[in-house]
Amino acid sequence: MANQDQRRAKIHRLATEVLGNADLAERWLLAPAIGLDQRVPADLIQTPEGTEQVETYLRQIDYCVYV
């Protein structure tokens, strides 16, 4: 459980940084994301692999690199 909480905190911090504020980050985490095949980021970060996907996508958004 602690690892999951740590992953969520890490992704929430990154999303806040990329999106500009914590409220936007929280809403983004709970909504289907186009770049994640309409999967919900909060669902994906339940696993280390999903967390990596979400982190990669946030970094792509931050650097305006869309694949």
Secondary structure by P-SEA (a helix, b strand, c coil): caaaaaaaaaaaaaaaaaaccaaaaaaaaacccccccccccccccccaaaaaaaaaaaaaaaacccc
